[in-house]
Amino acid sequence: VHGPFVFALAVGLVALAGFRGDAAIAWLGVDGMRMLAPVKINDTLRVEVLVKETRPTSNPRKGVHIWQYTVLNQRDERVLVFDYQLLLHLRG
């Protein structure tokens, strides 16, 4: 399966989970993207996300988050990793 498709699938699955709600303002980019193993037709994938870093901005109601995505197959092998950067509205 083509690597950019796996990336899009991972981002889409996390978005569908609704875990950031409507807090996203802008996507700032992705760093450290590495395909670690092939993804084959009929593989079952899941995504784990770790909040790796949070930074304030000059506006106290907004912040930059870096989320570390790890995509795993049905054998719990890491197939794709990347750091996803977002500008978010903060609570409070």
C-alpha positions in Angstrom: 0.0 0.0 0.0 1.4 3.4 -0.9 3.0 5.3 2.0 1.1 8.6 1.5 -2.2 6.7 1.6 -1.1 5.2 5.0 -0.3 8.7 6.2 -3.7 10.0 5.1 -5.4 7.0 6.7 -3.7 7.6 10.0 -4.6 11.4 10.1 -8.1 10.6 9.1 -8.6 7.9 11.7 -7.5 10.3 14.5 -9.7 13.1 13.1 -12.7 10.7 13.0 -12.1 9.8 16.6 -12.9 13.4 17.5 -10.2 13.7 20.0 -9.3 17.3 19.3 -12.9 18.4 18.8 -13.2 21.7 17.1 -10.0 23.1 18.6 -7.8 23.0 15.5 -6.9 26.3 13.9 -4.2 25.3 11.4 -2.1 22.3 10.4 1.6 23.5 10.7 3.3 20.5 9.1 4.8 17.1 9.7 8.4 16.2 10.7 10.3 12.9 11.0 8.1 10.9 8.8 9.5 7.4 8.3 8.0 4.3 6.7 9.4 1.5 8.9 7.8 -1.6 7.3 5.7 -2.4 4.3 1.9 -2.2 4.5 0.2 -4.9 2.5 -3.3 -5.3 1.3 -5.5 -6.9 4.0 -3.3 -5.6 6.8 -5.2 -4.2 9.8 -3.8 -0.9 11.0 -4.3 1.1 14.2 -2.9 4.5 15.2 -1.5 5.6 18.6 -1.0 9.3 19.3 1.2 10.7 22.0 1.2 14.5 22.8 4.9 15.0 22.5 5.1 18.8 23.1 3.0 21.8 23.8 4.1 25.4 23.4 2.4 28.6 24.1 2.1 31.3 21.5 2.0 35.1 21.9 -1.8 34.7 22.2 -2.5 32.9 25.5 -5.7 31.4 24.0 -3.7 29.5 21.3 -0.9 26.9 21.5 1.2 24.7 19.3 1.0 21.0 19.9 3.2 18.3 18.4 1.6 14.9 18.3 3.7 11.8 17.7 1.8 9.4 15.5 2.6 5.7 15.4 0.9 3.4 12.9 0.9 -0.3 13.8 -0.2 -3.4 11.9 -2.0 -6.4 13.2 1.3 -7.9 14.5 1.9 -4.7 16.5 4.8 -3.8 14.2 5.4 -0.1 13.7 4.9 0.7 10.0 4.9 4.5 10.0 5.9 7.2 12.5 5.7 11.0 12.3 5.3 14.2 14.3 2.2 16.2 13.4 2.2 19.9 14.3 -1.0 21.8 15.0 -2.1 25.3 16.1 -5.0 24.8 18.6 -7.4 26.9 20.6 -6.7 26.3 24.3 -9.3 25.9 27.0 -9.8 28.3 29.7 
